[in-house]
Amino acid sequence: MKKILSLFLALGMIISSVGYAAELPDEHPASPKSLIESVGSHMSTFGVYGDFTSEKLYRETLISIVEKHPELFTEVMKTLLSSTDKYGAYFTPDEAKSMLEDLSDSITGIGVSVSSVDGNIIIGQVLPDTPAERAGLKVGDRIISANGTSLLGMDLDTATSHIKGPVGTTVNLVVNRDMAGDISFSIVREIITTEPVSSKILDEKIGYIQIISFTTNTNLYVASALGDFRRAGINDIIIDVRNNGGGYYNEAIAIADLFLPNKAIISSEDHRVNILDKTYTAKGDDPNYNTVILMNEYSASASEVLSAALSENNAATLIGVNSYGKGTVQTMIGLANGGMMKYTTAFYLTPTGKNIEGVGLKPDISVENTMEDVDLSQFTALKYKHTYSVGMSDPEIKNAKEMLKFLGVYHGEVDEYFDENLKIVLTAIQKSSDYIEPNGVLNPVTQIEILDILCNTKIEKDNQMDAAIKFLTEK
């Protein structure tokens, strides 16, 4: 009798299981997502302990997993913040510290600004007199890895945290550069004290302001530059926000205020909760500037706030190419573990009420920079007659060094002496060739290879700057 009862109970469970499983489509394998949703639906609807919603079940499951496997906490938090918000992010305590340093005028790193383009970490700026400049990193380099960790497909904030680090430590980077292939750099990190603004007076009596980043007190640097221009009697201004990925929203508002008449609308915030909506208006005097803003496809966020504010108030002409199109405001909140969360809390609108998210700003004058051949006349021609090695001296060695320096692969003294640095560079070039023995000497075949690389290298011609100068001088 017990055996019959046991068989009956087992049969009952099998039939019940088959009955529920039959509700799932069997023509295609179920995805993990559909399986989880199905389990949650069944448990909340038919389970005897089902006095809960599927959402509560998922939340309790997630919390239980993290409690049992604390090593998954960071991954869970990053997924939680980024799953529904493309700008959302979780920062570990170390990442939070690094990220906040980025928004100050003193950071620990190598001296580059980077952006994420299609999953690639691209160098947008190399700051002067920094480890990056001395090592030979160049704008446009694609950073492949840092200390052996691949950065491909990594979010920008996490990738940046791998590049930066404590003062005196070394980061080994592998970058990909057009024509030169993959190049390795070993760079010692330093405290990088930078000014977020670079300014000068051009020969055409035009004031030039490059805003490198919208960090703390950027507006004070811009105000100082404008003061210098006024004292020099200059009213024609070029503001360059190319390759500027943004920063503090309030800094863009403060800078726009320097160029707009009193009560002009600068920008507004569109929140989910209407009571939080806010409009920013200019509070200063009525300035008298003829202004051009240079922008490109990497001008984003605060750069676009400033550009839209001046453009739509007829206070500036936009020259370049369509901007990136980041029209959202993020809020950062400190967490109890020392980490931080960043999530989107508002859309910012242009003075005329436009939301540029995913659209960007269209320039008033569209101008693209072009790539041109290297002017070989600036170099003394190589003779292709002799072979040189470490310890030798000859004008031909200096000629080769000048070419390699221009290409950004040689960073030693440009003189007639064949040093170890030159041997390393020549060996790398020879290894990238299919027909040259990698022996590190400067022989005729390697000299021909150097010339071939120069002939195939393109340099960027700044047509956008030329157009800005022409526009202001003719106006």
Beta strands, then each sheet from edge to edge (+ up, - down):
strand 1: 89-91
strand 2: 106-109
strand 3: 112-117
strand 4: 120-126
strand 5: 142-146
strand 6: 149-150
strand 7: 170-177
strand 8: 181-188
strand 9: 190-193
strand 10: 197-201
strand 11: 207-211
strand 12: 236-240
strand 13: 265-271
strand 14: 278-281
strand 15: 290-295
strand 16: 317-320
strand 17: 328-334
strand 18: 340-349
strand 19: 365-366
strand 20: 370-373
strand 21: 458-461
sheet 1: 1+ 18- 13+ 14-
sheet 2: 1+ 18- 17+
sheet 3: 2+ 9-
sheet 4: 3+ 4- 5+ 6-
sheet 5: 3+ 4- 5+ 7- 8+
sheet 6: 10+ 11- 12- 15- 16- 19-
sheet 7: 20+ 21-
end
